[in-house]
Amino acid sequence: MIALLRGYGHNRVEYIRAVAKAAPGRARYEDLVAIVGSSKALGGTHSSIERAWRAKGMPGPFVETDDVGDASMDMKLADIVLYALHEVEEP
């Protein structure tokens, strides 16, 4: 997880953080668009993260989106993500 997160820039990290913090609920589409800058950027961000997740051999989706674009993450995964973000950001 830490290796995955270290390779990302600010917007992708903040997207992941927002979804993880919302767990077990959903991060709102509008809030995620505000983080990455546009709906097109949001789609690209999500796709890139999912490809990287699968390339690491991880099962299931990293982030799931619903029909209106709200995003969610498994609660156990969210806990790991938030811990890893803390580790990556601490000097």
C-alpha positions as CSV (number, residue, x, y, z in Angstrom):
1,M,0.0,0.0,0.0
2,I,2.8,2.4,0.9
3,A,4.6,1.8,-2.4
4,L,1.4,2.4,-4.3
5,L,0.7,5.7,-2.5
6,R,4.3,7.0,-2.8
7,G,4.0,7.1,-6.5
8,Y,1.0,9.4,-6.6
9,G,0.8,13.2,-6.7
10,H,-1.3,15.5,-4.5
11,N,-4.6,15.2,-6.3
12,R,-4.6,11.4,-6.4
13,V,-3.6,11.1,-2.8
14,E,-6.4,13.5,-1.8
15,Y,-8.9,11.6,-3.8
16,I,-7.9,8.3,-2.1
17,R,-7.9,10.1,1.3
18,A,-11.4,11.5,0.7
19,V,-12.8,8.1,-0.2
20,A,-11.1,6.3,2.7
21,K,-12.3,8.9,5.2
22,A,-15.9,8.5,4.0
23,A,-15.9,4.8,4.6
24,P,-18.1,3.0,5.4
25,G,-20.1,5.7,3.6
26,R,-19.6,7.3,0.3
27,A,-17.5,10.3,-0.8
28,R,-19.7,12.6,-2.9
29,Y,-19.0,13.0,-6.6
30,E,-19.0,16.8,-6.4
31,D,-16.4,16.7,-3.6
32,L,-14.2,14.4,-5.6
33,V,-14.4,16.5,-8.7
34,A,-13.4,19.5,-6.6
35,I,-10.3,17.6,-5.5
36,V,-9.1,16.6,-8.9
37,G,-10.4,19.5,-10.9
38,S,-12.9,18.2,-13.4
39,S,-15.2,15.2,-14.1
40,K,-12.8,14.1,-16.9
41,A,-9.8,14.2,-14.5
42,L,-11.9,12.2,-11.9
43,G,-12.5,9.4,-14.4
44,G,-8.8,9.3,-15.3
45,T,-7.8,9.3,-11.7
46,H,-10.1,6.5,-10.8
47,S,-9.1,4.4,-13.9
48,S,-5.4,4.9,-13.2
49,I,-5.7,3.9,-9.6
50,E,-7.7,0.8,-10.4
51,R,-5.1,-0.3,-13.0
52,A,-2.3,0.2,-10.5
53,W,-4.2,-1.8,-7.9
54,R,-4.8,-4.7,-10.2
55,A,-1.2,-4.6,-11.5
56,K,-0.1,-5.2,-7.9
57,G,-2.2,-8.3,-8.0
58,M,-4.7,-7.1,-5.5
59,P,-8.3,-8.6,-5.5
60,G,-11.5,-6.6,-6.1
61,P,-11.8,-2.9,-6.8
62,F,-9.8,-0.4,-4.7
63,V,-12.6,2.2,-5.0
64,E,-16.1,1.5,-6.1
65,T,-18.3,4.1,-7.8
66,D,-22.1,4.1,-7.9
67,D,-24.4,5.3,-10.8
68,V,-24.1,8.9,-9.7
69,G,-20.3,8.9,-9.3
70,D,-20.2,8.7,-5.5
71,A,-17.2,6.5,-4.4
72,S,-16.7,4.0,-1.6
73,M,-14.1,1.8,-0.2
74,D,-14.2,-1.3,2.0
75,M,-13.9,-0.2,5.6
76,K,-11.0,-2.6,6.4
77,L,-9.1,-1.3,3.3
78,A,-9.9,2.3,4.3
79,D,-8.3,1.8,7.7
80,I,-5.1,0.4,6.0
81,V,-5.1,3.3,3.5
82,L,-5.4,5.9,6.2
83,Y,-2.6,4.3,8.2
84,A,-0.4,4.1,5.1
85,L,-1.1,7.7,4.2
86,H,0.0,8.7,7.7
87,E,3.2,6.7,7.3
88,V,4.0,8.1,3.8
89,E,3.4,11.7,5.0
90,E,5.4,11.6,8.2
91,P,9.0,12.6,7.9
